[in-house]
Amino acid sequence: MKLNTNSNAYIIIYSAVLVVIVAFLLAFVYQALKPMQDANVELDVKKQILYSLNIRDLDGAAAEAKYAELIEDTMDFAGQKILMAEVNEEPIMIFEMKGMGLWGGISGYMSARLDPEKGCFVVYGAYFNHESETAGLGAEIKDSQAWQEKFIGKRIIGKDEKGKDKVVLSIVKKVEDPETQVDCVTGATLTSNGVDEMIKRTFGIWTGEYNLDIDKWEMEKLMIKSFLGKDSVSDAELEKMLKVRKVKEEK
């Protein structure tokens, strides 16, 4: 019996077999390459974290080595990822940030250090990323190293008119306070607003501007321990430090 290659049955069966074979091959290639893809994603994240520490232009092996050298600990607090690093014997906190830009998600890392002269937290470095912002406009939050470096040294948290902690670091169209403000990306106001909101939401957890069921003093204990080192101060010493501060604030 001669096979009728023009029949509907033959075409359907042939197409189905071909689809199954192609799907199998694609699945096989995906599984074979997945470990390599995961490794590349992990390396990219590590490089972004290093960018936020003002360390750039490292190849894969050098970035892996530098990350292992500097990053000491990782913790999650209120759904927020925080990394602890030590750079030139100075403790640095690195905050993971996530938000929304004009066309899609934006993200980044911002590192902070305690400035003993100002008595507050200031930006040590910053790096921002995006999913689908416009090249030359919103995409500048990722592509412009110069814009990211404008955040360095800016005060992150200050006081409002009632003396309560608030996030003062902001992105504006016209800088009036160079200590706390960064000018927005030209032609990308909405993306800049997204970065501004992302920053305020990230650090607003620590100031209490975002209503979380977390005790303020527990938060401050965690912050102090992070900067001084987990084993360098006991819970009893922390309680004493915070009790003295609380009495002063109430006066």
N, C-alpha and C positions, 0 to 999 in steps of 0.2 A: 504494500500500500504506500503510495507516494504521499509524503508529507506536504500538506498545503500551507506554504509559508505566508500566504496572503489571507488566511482565515482569521477571523476575530479571536478565536480561541488561541491560536498560535501567538498572535501579537500580545495578548494579555499575559499568557504564561511566560513568554520570552521577556517581557518588560518586568514582570514580578521577580523572575530569577535574577535579572540584571540588577534590580534595585536591592535585593537581598545581598548579592555579592559586593556591590559598592558600599552598602551600609556596613557590612562586616569589615571591609578593608579600612573604611574611615574610623570605625570604632577601634580597630587594632592599632592604627597609626596614632590615634588620640591617646590610648592607654600607654603606648610605647614612649610617646613624647611627654606625657603628663609629668613625670618626675623632673624632667628638664625645665618644663614650663613653671612648675611650682618653685623650683630653685631660682629661676630668673625673677619671679614675682617677689620672692623673699629677699633677694639681693637688691631689687629696686627699692623695696621698703627700707632696707638698711641704709641705702644711699640717701634716701630722702631724709632720714633721721640725722645722718651725718651732715647733710646740707643745712639742717636747722642748727647745727653746731658750727656752721661756717667752715666746714671741711668739704671741699669739692675736688673734682678732677682726679678721682682715684679709679683705677681699673678694678675689676671684680675681686681679685685676690687681695689687693691692697685695702679695698673697702671692707672686706670680711675681717681682715686682721685688725684694722683700726676700730671697727665696731666692737669686736671682742675685747679690745684693749680699754675702750672708754665706757661702754655701757655696763653698769654694775648690777642693776636690778630692774624689774618691770612689775608694776602693780596695777590693779583695776580699782577705781574708786567711783562709785555712783555711775557705773557704766562707762567711765572714762579711762582710757589707757594712759598711764604715766610711766615714763622711763627715768631712771636715775643714772647720771653720768658723772664722771670726774675728769675735768679738763684742766691741765696745769695745776693740779691739786685743789681745784675749786669745784665744789659740788654744784651740779646743774640739773634742773628738772626739765624734762621734755614732755610736752602735752600734745596728745593726738587730737586733731580737730576735724570735724565733718560738718558740712553745710550744703547750701544750694546756691548755685550761681544763676545766670540768665537762662542757660539752655540745659543745665543738668547739674549733677553733683559736683561739689568742690571739696577739697580736703587739704590737709597739711599738718605740719608739726611746728610748734613754737617752743623754743627753749627759754628758760628764765633763770636768773641768778639773783641772789640777795645782795643789793648794793649797800654796804655798811655806811657809806657816807650819806646817802639819801634815806637810808632806813626803810627801804621798800624793795619790792620785786621789780626788776627791769628785764626787758627782752635781751636775751643773749644772742639769739639768731632765729630766723624764720624761713620756712619753705612752704609754698602753696602749690597745689596741683588741681587739675580739673578734668572733667570727662569730655566736654564738648563746647568749650567757649570759642568765640570768634578769634581767628588768628590775627595778630596785630592789635587787637582790642582787649577783650576779656582774657584771652590766653596769656596776656602779659603778666598775670599774677604768677604764672609758672615760668614763663620764658625770660622775664626781666630780673636778673640777679640784682641789678641796681635798685629796683623797686623793693625787693625783699629786704635789702640791706638798710632801707630807710627805717625799719622797725627797731634796729639794734639800739639799745640804750634807752628806749622809751619806757616810761613808767606804766605798769599794768594796772595796778589797783591804787585807788586813792579814797578820799572821803567826799560824801555829798554835803549839802548845806546843813544836814542834821547830824553830821559827824559819823554817819554809818559808812561802812566799806562799800565801794562800788567799783566797777570796771571803768577805768578812765581812758584806757587805750582805745583809740578810735580812728576811723578812716573818714576824712572829710574832703569837701571840694576846695575849701580854703583853710589853710593851717593858721590858727590863731594861737595855739599853745604847742610850741615845738617839743615840749617835754612829753606830751601824751598823744599828739596827733600826727597822722601820716596823710599826705594828699592822695586822693583816689587816682586810679589809672585813667589816663585821658581817653575819653570816648567810651568808657566802660563803667558808667555810674552804677548800673544795676549789679554787675558782677562785684564791684567794689563794696556795695552795700551788703552783698552776700557774705563777703569775707569779714566785714565789720560785725555782722550779726553772729557769724561763726565764732569769732574771737570773744564776743560778749557772752555767748552761751557757754563757751568752754570755761572761762574764768569766773562767770557768774555763779557757778556751782560753789566756788570757794568764798564768794562774798555773801552768799545767801540771797542773791537777787532771783535765783531760780528756786522755787519752793520745794525743797527736798526734805524727806523725813530723816534728817541727819543732824545730830547735835553739833552746834557750832564749835564747842570746845574739843570735841572728838576730831573735828576737821583740823583745828589748829594744832592739836597734838600730832596728827599725822604729818602735817606740813613741817613742823619743827623737827620731828624724827627724820623726815626725809632729808633735810638739809644738814642736820648734825650727825647723821649716821644712826642706824637702828640700835646699835649696841653701845653708843656713846652716852646715852642718857636714859635713865630709868623712868618708868611710869610715875613713880612717886615724885621724882624731880620735876617731871613735866606738869603734874598736877599742882605742885607748889608754884612753879613759874606762872601758870595760867591763872591760878587763884589770886596772886599778887596783881597781875594785869587786870583781872576782872574787878577787883576792889578799886583800882585806880580809875577804871572807866566809869564805875558806878558813882564815884565822887564827882 
